[in-house]
Amino acid sequence: MAREHKLKDLIENIRIKEEGDLFSSMMRTFSADVISPLVCKKDKLDDDTLSGFIRGHYLKLSEDFGCDIFRLCQEVLKDVNAQSILGIPIEFYVESNNEANACALQNFDKKGPHYIVFNSGLLNMLDKEELRFIVGHELGHLIYEHAFLNWLLATFYRNNEMPLCLKGIYDFWNELSEMSADRIGLLVVKDLDTAIQAAFKVSSGLNMKKMNTTSKNYICMMDNLISDIKQDQGSRMLYFHPANPVRVKALELFYHSRTRQRFIDSKGCIEDDELTLNTGVLIDNLRLKPTTELQQAEFDFLMSAGYLIMTGESGWNDEKGYCLVNILAGYHYRSKILLDNCLNEKTMSDMFERSSLVIAERYTSRANDLFAQLVPLIARGDKISKHEMDMLFCIAKKLKIPEDAAVGMILEIIKDHFKPRGIVQ
């Protein structure tokens, strides 16, 4: 048992710290300690169905079928002591699917087995060393229990109903979770080229040799792409999966780290401040924030105008703050902190005057959309305030939106958002 805990601590030390912190924070927020037993009970009921589905639709790897791939998978399990860490068996299957992908299916009941399923298209594309990286990556998802958090959030939010303020945090965590899993993949390959080539094949469906390029050239391309995107279009363009530029650079960073070398040499861990610092700088590229004059003006305008609309007759409260943060989260990952720092009517009034002037004079095509984002704020409760409605029309005037156009937008939008809870008798 002591050895098992030591192994878990060792693997946890390899995890990207911010990913682990966000994982723990969201698990606490959604009361995972209370919900988890319910998941296990449900999983007991569903396990036969899941097991039956997998065995009925996929081909199980074994000594008698796909023995070379099966043995490779067993070697990777031993390389990271996955069996000891997870405590239950892992079975490997093949799905007939031309898409280059793999997935890890976690058994929440802890009685096993977990499943890793490879698409046939992936197996046809990768050589054995590249496949080792993919197996390690999928094991990383199982070890860090990423699937449990995905399941937990799916329990609370269905059909894309997740609030924007939470979705931004989740999307950021999801990117980091792929990078944490990549680190486990890097523990089981001999060189960086193998991991880069595997990532390239999975993300593009192409072979580097056929494209007359190398891993070194590809990393340089990612360096240049990060620089170009940050300069020209902002961090929003860095979100594409599964091998975005930041993820490729994170592979390079961890491969050359003292943390990885210590694990390879002695299955030990080390305080690696350099890796932590450089990883933090790298993943900062994934944090959503305004990077152009227009994005900053829109953020400032929505924050100040939203505050001025809702603070009117009854002052400010946390519920109003939540409504506004849910709009601002589409612009900045620290929207709540920035809002809290600006909760002052004079500060907000000055910000509103500046930002509305910039939009009205330089970015008139954005006026209607920004106004439309504010309208649901007046329909958040069970009655619409005249003060808030009057403030909306003042904002429309500032943006040079004609009154008849503002009326049409308001009526159309509140039709979908205003849900009065009381009946007049």
DRENNU-599976 format. One line per field, with one value per residue (C-alpha): residue in one letter; chain; x, y, z. Coordinates in Angstrom, 3 decimals. Each point is the difference from the previous one (the first is absolute). Example, Ala and Ser with C-alpha at 12.3 -4.5 7.8 and 13.67 -1.06 7.14 Angstrom:
<sites>
rest a|s
kette A|A
X 12.300|1.370
Y -4.500|3.440
Z 7.800|-0.660
</sites>
This chain:
<sites>
rest m|a|r|e|h|k|l|k|d|l|i|e|n|i|r|i|k|e|e|g|d|l|f|s|s|m|m|r|t|f|s|a|d|v|i|s|p|l|v|c|k|k|d|k|l|d|d|d|t|l|s|g|f|i|r|g|h|y|l|k|l|s|e|d|f|g|c|d|i|f|r|l|c|q|e|v|l|k|d|v|n|a|q|s|i|l|g|i|p|i|e|f|y|v|e|s|n|n|e|a|n|a|c|a|l|q|n|f|d|k|k|g|p|h|y|i|v|f|n|s|g|l|l|n|m|l|d|k|e|e|l|r|f|i|v|g|h|e|l|g|h|l|i|y|e|h|a|f|l|n|w|l|l|a|t|f|y|r|n|n|e|m|p|l|c|l|k|g|i|y|d|f|w|n|e|l|s|e|m|s|a|d|r|i|g|l|l|v|v|k|d|l|d|t|a|i|q|a|a|f|k|v|s|s|g|l|n|m|k|k|m|n|t|t|s|k|n|y|i|c|m|m|d|n|l|i|s|d|i|k|q|d|q|g|s|r|m|l|y|f|h|p|a|n|p|v|r|v|k|a|l|e|l|f|y|h|s|r|t|r|q|r|f|i|d|s|k|g|c|i|e|d|d|e|l|t|l|n|t|g|v|l|i|d|n|l|r|l|k|p|t|t|e|l|q|q|a|e|f|d|f|l|m|s|a|g|y|l|i|m|t|g|e|s|g|w|n|d|e|k|g|y|c|l|v|n|i|l|a|g|y|h|y|r|s|k|i|l|l|d|n|c|l|n|e|k|t|m|s|d|m|f|e|r|s|s|l|v|i|a|e|r|y|t|s|r|a|n|d|l|f|a|q|l|v|p|l|i|a|r|g|d|k|i|s|k|h|e|m|d|m|l|f|c|i|a|k|k|l|k|i|p|e|d|a|a|v|g|m|i|l|e|i|i|k|d|h|f|k|p|r|g|i|v|q
kette A|A|A|A|A|A|A|A|A|A|A|A|A|A|A|A|A|A|A|A|A|A|A|A|A|A|A|A|A|A|A|A|A|A|A|A|A|A|A|A|A|A|A|A|A|A|A|A|A|A|A|A|A|A|A|A|A|A|A|A|A|A|A|A|A|A|A|A|A|A|A|A|A|A|A|A|A|A|A|A|A|A|A|A|A|A|A|A|A|A|A|A|A|A|A|A|A|A|A|A|A|A|A|A|A|A|A|A|A|A|A|A|A|A|A|A|A|A|A|A|A|A|A|A|A|A|A|A|A|A|A|A|A|A|A|A|A|A|A|A|A|A|A|A|A|A|A|A|A|A|A|A|A|A|A|A|A|A|A|A|A|A|A|A|A|A|A|A|A|A|A|A|A|A|A|A|A|A|A|A|A|A|A|A|A|A|A|A|A|A|A|A|A|A|A|A|A|A|A|A|A|A|A|A|A|A|A|A|A|A|A|A|A|A|A|A|A|A|A|A|A|A|A|A|A|A|A|A|A|A|A|A|A|A|A|A|A|A|A|A|A|A|A|A|A|A|A|A|A|A|A|A|A|A|A|A|A|A|A|A|A|A|A|A|A|A|A|A|A|A|A|A|A|A|A|A|A|A|A|A|A|A|A|A|A|A|A|A|A|A|A|A|A|A|A|A|A|A|A|A|A|A|A|A|A|A|A|A|A|A|A|A|A|A|A|A|A|A|A|A|A|A|A|A|A|A|A|A|A|A|A|A|A|A|A|A|A|A|A|A|A|A|A|A|A|A|A|A|A|A|A|A|A|A|A|A|A|A|A|A|A|A|A|A|A|A|A|A|A|A|A|A|A|A|A|A|A|A|A|A|A|A|A|A|A|A|A|A|A|A|A|A|A|A|A|A|A|A|A|A|A|A|A|A|A|A|A|A|A|A|A|A|A|A|A|A|A|A|A|A|A|A|A|A|A
X 0.000|2.833|1.636|-3.308|-0.314|3.609|-0.684|-3.123|1.932|2.744|-2.438|-1.874|3.284|0.254|-3.472|-0.270|-0.612|-2.653|-1.935|0.011|-1.034|-2.899|-1.063|-0.104|-1.793|-2.755|-0.370|-0.564|-2.345|-2.235|0.075|1.737|0.369|-3.809|-0.730|2.731|-1.842|-3.021|2.237|1.323|-3.510|-1.117|3.177|-0.761|-3.303|1.569|3.200|-1.478|-1.450|3.337|1.958|-2.450|0.086|3.803|0.351|-2.783|1.231|3.780|2.784|1.955|3.784|1.681|2.804|-2.243|-1.079|2.301|2.662|2.696|-2.238|-1.267|3.551|0.932|-2.966|1.090|3.540|-1.338|-2.135|3.151|2.062|-2.291|-1.175|-3.556|-1.437|1.260|-1.205|-3.455|-0.529|-2.169|0.709|0.016|-1.264|0.902|-2.352|-0.095|-2.916|-0.558|0.218|2.199|0.377|3.447|-1.053|-0.016|-1.970|0.193|-3.225|0.224|-1.807|-1.224|-0.858|3.733|-0.608|1.124|0.835|0.823|0.024|2.243|-1.391|2.093|-1.577|1.258|0.943|2.397|1.663|0.490|1.651|2.451|3.166|0.602|1.971|-2.603|-2.709|1.862|-0.454|-3.754|-0.401|1.858|-2.165|-3.244|1.344|0.635|-3.703|-0.870|2.609|-1.084|-3.712|-0.809|-3.064|-1.593|-0.015|-1.398|-2.758|-0.721|-0.461|-2.120|-2.259|-0.674|0.017|-1.519|-0.367|2.618|-1.797|3.218|0.250|2.578|1.984|0.405|0.511|3.041|1.571|-0.922|1.383|3.269|0.207|-0.800|2.958|2.267|-1.319|1.209|3.445|0.108|-0.878|2.700|2.561|-0.809|0.389|3.450|1.096|-0.256|1.708|3.725|0.097|-1.951|-0.309|-2.226|-2.491|0.007|-0.512|-2.876|-1.653|0.485|-1.534|-3.003|-0.721|0.585|-0.353|3.325|3.435|2.974|2.139|-2.608|-0.218|3.823|0.253|1.455|-0.983|2.498|-1.569|-3.475|0.926|1.395|-3.296|-1.861|2.327|-0.699|-3.725|-0.246|1.863|-2.134|-3.302|0.848|1.004|-2.801|-3.124|0.189|-0.172|-3.417|1.666|2.172|-2.975|0.055|0.318|1.630|3.502|0.004|3.310|0.138|-0.472|2.856|2.300|-1.041|1.191|3.423|0.190|-0.817|2.188|3.107|-0.982|1.765|-3.337|-0.192|3.683|-0.275|-2.958|1.819|3.204|-1.355|-3.821|0.501|-1.397|1.615|-1.012|0.326|-0.556|1.306|-2.605|-2.792|0.980|0.445|-3.217|-1.866|1.336|-0.947|-3.551|-0.637|-0.477|-3.170|-1.546|-2.794|0.577|-0.395|2.984|-1.256|-1.452|-3.418|-0.015|1.021|-2.609|-2.729|1.012|0.085|-3.291|-1.888|1.337|-0.761|-3.323|-1.176|0.891|-1.765|-3.133|-0.349|1.320|-2.812|-2.842|1.005|3.796|2.399|0.013|1.661|-2.859|0.416|3.738|-0.504|-2.228|2.607|2.984|-1.794|0.161|3.544|1.416|-0.024|2.702|2.234|0.904|0.239|-3.296|-1.367|3.157|0.117|-3.686|0.473|2.918|-2.124|-3.182|-0.137|-2.559|2.455|2.506|-2.754|-1.414|3.416|0.624|-3.411|0.593|3.405|-0.961|-3.363|1.723|2.610|-2.701|-2.333|2.762|2.337|-1.920|-3.583|-0.652|0.337|-2.554|-3.134|1.602|1.332|-3.362|-1.702|2.315|-1.182|-3.757|-0.365|1.269|-3.305|-1.949|1.936|-2.701|-3.774|-0.621|1.599|1.156|-0.894|3.332|1.875|-2.071|0.695|3.708|-0.066|-1.354|2.706|2.598|-1.601|0.228|3.694|0.658|-1.994|-2.560|-3.324|-2.841|-2.220|2.862|0.599|-3.714|-0.042|3.070|-1.288|-3.406|1.503|2.590|-2.121|-2.521|2.548|1.384|-2.768|-1.756|-2.308|-0.504|-3.122|-3.620|-2.054|-3.386
Y 0.000|2.395|-0.752|0.682|3.407|0.812|-0.839|2.174|2.906|-0.478|0.082|2.942|1.913|-0.428|1.461|3.630|1.768|2.413|-2.827|-1.935|3.099|0.738|-3.650|0.043|3.345|-1.140|-3.305|1.940|2.484|-2.791|-1.994|-2.991|-1.628|-0.179|-0.748|-2.623|-2.783|0.564|-0.358|-3.295|-1.330|0.979|-1.455|-3.351|-0.004|1.147|-2.055|-3.084|2.171|1.784|-3.225|-1.738|2.874|0.078|-3.753|-0.145|2.834|0.078|-2.586|-0.804|-0.013|-3.058|-2.492|-1.699|3.139|2.904|-1.451|2.535|2.969|-1.754|-0.591|3.612|1.140|-2.268|1.410|3.553|-1.012|-1.253|3.063|2.298|-2.600|0.711|-3.195|0.883|3.600|-0.776|-3.172|-1.679|-1.632|1.819|-1.677|1.117|-0.098|0.946|1.760|-0.133|3.731|1.840|3.070|0.240|0.015|-1.918|0.367|-1.083|-1.180|0.236|-2.425|2.135|-3.055|-0.709|-3.730|0.001|-0.190|3.318|-0.020|1.590|-0.157|0.642|0.839|-2.196|3.150|0.945|-3.415|0.056|3.412|-0.288|-2.035|-1.882|2.739|2.634|-2.306|-0.227|3.758|-0.267|-2.865|2.040|3.026|-1.953|-1.508|3.562|0.785|-3.070|0.695|3.626|-0.973|2.614|-1.959|0.340|3.783|-0.098|-2.334|2.189|3.143|-1.897|-1.016|3.637|1.526|-1.599|1.201|2.769|1.677|0.656|3.679|1.900|0.897|-3.709|-1.070|2.255|-1.635|-3.478|0.575|1.268|-3.012|-2.364|1.328|-0.429|-3.514|-1.046|1.395|-1.824|-3.241|0.764|0.031|-3.613|-0.824|1.603|-2.238|-3.107|1.097|0.240|3.270|3.174|-0.620|-3.008|2.035|2.935|-2.306|-1.786|3.328|1.210|-3.137|0.037|3.707|0.215|-3.532|0.569|-1.578|2.326|-1.941|0.363|3.737|0.359|1.421|-0.973|0.301|2.845|1.926|-0.671|1.397|3.113|0.350|-0.128|2.659|2.306|-0.713|0.911|3.267|0.879|-0.772|1.945|3.002|-0.030|-1.712|-0.634|-3.042|-1.130|-1.466|-2.325|-2.226|-2.915|-3.678|-2.472|1.382|3.745|1.883|0.402|-3.737|-0.801|2.453|-1.504|-3.395|1.462|1.782|-3.054|-2.368|2.061|0.559|-1.249|-1.435|-2.437|-0.902|-0.789|-2.304|-1.789|-0.392|-1.040|0.190|2.996|3.523|3.403|3.614|1.392|3.759|0.578|-2.349|1.537|3.543|-0.735|-2.022|2.891|2.430|-2.402|-0.741|3.683|0.043|-2.041|2.415|1.943|3.745|3.082|0.510|2.680|3.476|-1.264|-2.949|2.254|2.613|-2.667|-1.458|3.426|0.994|-3.148|0.130|3.683|0.070|-3.190|1.414|3.309|-1.808|-2.239|2.139|2.581|-0.143|-2.897|0.183|-2.834|-3.626|-3.339|-1.203|3.030|-0.573|-3.603|1.139|2.490|-2.335|-2.545|2.549|1.188|-3.531|-0.097|2.676|-0.530|-2.937|2.351|1.766|-0.426|1.352|2.966|0.730|-0.121|2.429|2.492|-0.009|3.743|2.147|2.737|-2.519|-1.716|3.282|1.105|-3.414|0.088|3.428|-1.001|-3.404|1.014|2.868|-2.364|-2.409|2.689|1.764|-2.817|-3.281|0.876|-3.447|-1.525|2.286|-2.093|-3.245|1.589|1.579|-3.363|-1.611|2.490|-0.382|-3.349|1.751|1.867|-3.274|-1.926|0.239|-0.319|3.657|2.520|3.248|3.280|1.435|-2.811|0.357|3.743|-0.707|-2.354|2.753|2.380|-2.582|-0.439|3.753|-0.007|-2.710|1.968|-2.775|1.420|-0.226|-2.158|-2.488|-0.102|-0.625|-2.880|-1.649|0.374|-1.518|-2.884|-0.869|0.282|-2.315|-2.794|1.031|1.545|-2.676|1.615|-2.305|1.559|0.089|3.129|-0.823
Z 0.000|0.860|-3.352|-1.780|1.684|-0.894|-3.650|-0.027|1.518|-2.581|-2.921|1.538|0.105|-3.780|-0.584|-1.129|3.304|-1.205|-1.647|3.265|1.972|-2.364|0.103|3.815|0.075|-2.374|1.856|3.237|-1.661|-1.277|3.252|-1.548|3.415|0.258|-3.653|-0.408|1.903|-2.250|-3.042|1.341|0.657|-3.475|-1.460|1.623|-1.850|-3.281|0.130|-1.612|-2.761|-0.595|0.174|-2.310|-2.469|-0.116|-0.350|-2.553|-2.228|0.423|-0.365|3.154|-0.249|1.541|-0.479|-2.549|-1.889|-0.788|2.279|-0.976|0.845|3.135|1.252|-0.755|2.111|2.872|-0.177|0.295|2.991|1.739|-0.955|2.029|2.545|-1.160|1.450|3.495|-0.244|-1.386|2.011|-2.648|-3.390|-3.324|-3.138|-3.521|-2.986|-3.687|-1.678|-3.743|-0.689|-2.493|2.230|1.628|3.630|3.291|3.226|3.629|1.664|3.769|2.304|2.903|2.098|0.535|-0.470|-3.573|-2.630|-1.596|-3.803|-2.609|-3.541|-3.117|-3.324|-2.827|-1.928|2.804|0.109|-3.778|0.195|2.907|0.396|3.257|1.765|-0.909|1.321|3.319|0.373|-0.686|2.507|2.620|-0.763|0.467|3.223|1.159|-0.371|2.095|2.689|0.400|-0.128|-2.628|-1.141|3.423|-0.134|-3.551|1.201|3.027|-2.088|-2.533|2.901|0.876|-3.480|-3.085|-3.582|0.259|2.912|1.934|1.035|-1.971|3.124|0.821|-3.610|-0.290|3.056|-1.218|-3.509|1.474|2.340|-2.869|-2.003|3.022|0.641|-3.451|0.841|3.342|-1.793|-2.589|2.806|0.860|-3.685|0.025|2.883|-2.182|-3.236|-0.673|-1.910|-0.610|-3.752|0.679|2.020|-2.449|-2.978|1.749|0.856|-3.577|-1.505|2.344|-0.500|-3.754|-1.355|-1.776|0.108|0.562|-2.458|-2.706|0.741|-0.188|3.499|3.379|3.640|0.391|-2.889|1.353|3.427|-1.706|-1.885|3.320|1.469|-2.920|0.109|3.685|-0.657|-3.029|1.688|3.153|-2.100|-2.572|1.271|3.725|2.236|-1.291|-3.095|2.088|0.786|-2.386|0.839|0.285|-0.627|0.399|-0.082|3.780|0.479|-2.391|1.799|3.340|-1.263|-0.777|3.348|2.102|-2.020|0.831|3.645|3.105|1.188|-2.901|0.227|3.715|-0.631|-2.840|2.035|3.386|0.104|2.289|0.165|0.302|0.615|-3.502|0.283|-3.522|-1.510|2.065|-0.990|-3.699|-0.152|1.626|-2.608|-2.785|1.123|0.566|-3.776|0.526|2.496|-1.613|0.210|-2.208|-2.295|-2.408|0.412|-1.085|2.420|2.894|-0.919|-0.173|3.369|1.681|-1.593|1.019|3.547|0.563|-1.868|1.716|3.386|-0.695|-1.183|3.040|2.846|-0.273|2.517|2.233|-0.015|-0.757|1.148|-0.772|-2.218|-2.259|-0.014|-1.144|-2.894|-1.163|0.431|-2.160|-2.853|0.710|0.191|-3.789|0.059|3.033|2.228|3.030|-0.652|3.553|1.619|-2.369|0.620|3.776|-0.294|-1.955|2.103|0.304|-1.804|-0.952|-1.367|-1.973|-1.324|-1.270|-1.555|-1.687|-1.504|-1.408|-1.374|-1.469|-1.828|-1.492|-1.200|-1.342|-1.936|-1.113|0.159|-0.886|-1.500|3.494|1.680|-0.602|1.180|3.194|0.732|-0.531|2.582|2.618|-0.540|1.900|3.144|0.403|-0.324|2.663|2.706|0.189|-0.895|-2.316|1.618|-1.674|1.139|-1.720|-3.162|-0.074|0.457|-2.989|-2.208|1.267|-0.983|-3.437|-0.491|0.980|-2.592|-2.602|-0.379|-1.289|2.537|-2.228|-0.486|3.771|0.643|-2.475|1.545|3.564|-0.775|-1.960|2.657|3.149|-1.659|0.433|3.407|2.110|2.074|2.615|2.966|1.502|-1.183|0.623|1.568
</sites>
